[in-house]
C-alpha cells in the first residue's frame, strides 16, 4: 500500500525530485517509502516515511542524503 500511495502522490506532483531520489534509493535497497505531509516542492517541508527490515539501511540512506531522521518508532 505504501508503494502504491507513493506512486499516486508522484503522479500528482506533490513530491520534490530530491524526495523521489531518496525514495527510489530506499526501494532499491529493499524497503518502501512515501512522502507524508507537504511534499517539499518549495523547500523541504513534510517527511519521508521509510520502512525497511534492516534499520541500518535506512540510516545509511538518511546520512548519505544529510537527512534528519527518527528511528525505532514502535507500533502496536
PyMOL commands that set and color helices and strands:
alter all, ss='L'
color gray80, all
select helices_A, chain A and resi 2-12+17-28+55-64
alter helices_A, ss='H'
color red, helices_A
select strands_A, chain A and resi 32-36+47-51
alter strands_A, ss='S'
color yellow, strands_A
deselect
rebuild
show_as cartoon
